[in-house]
Amino acid sequence: MKIYGVALLCACFLAGKFLGQLLGKAIGLDGDIGGVGFAMLLLMLAGAYLHRKQWLSRESEAGIWFWSSMYIPIIVAMAATLNVRAAFEGGWVALLAGGAATFAGLLLVPLLAKIGKDTDPDTKP
């Protein structure tokens, strides 16, 4: 029953957005500063607290851990969309910096793929 984690996820998301808006106003910006990070932190802390107190059924706990693991990729994808939109509005320098970082990351893939590989060709996994 994966639906059980949704209420906790929503509560943490709303609390995180609220804290992000407060932080933004505190430093003089009109926007959410770190709301997603606050929400993720609250979700982890709330899940651990409820687990430690043993207030969750097995199904509820499975639902919370499912949504905790789904939350991060979804929010990263949403933030990436916002970053691309901001880059287009920021002009050519932002686009060139993003393209250069992407190209450098692509060049590092073969190097990172070699990390952890056994150098002895005689050994088989």
Secondary structure, DSSP 4 states (H G I P E B T S, - for coil): -GGGGHHHHHHHHHHHHHHHHHHHHHTT-SS-SSHHHHHHHHHHHHHHHHHHHT-S-HHHHHHHHHHHHHHHHHHHHHHHHHHHHHHHHH-HHHHHHHHHHHHHHHHHHHHHHHTT--S-TT---
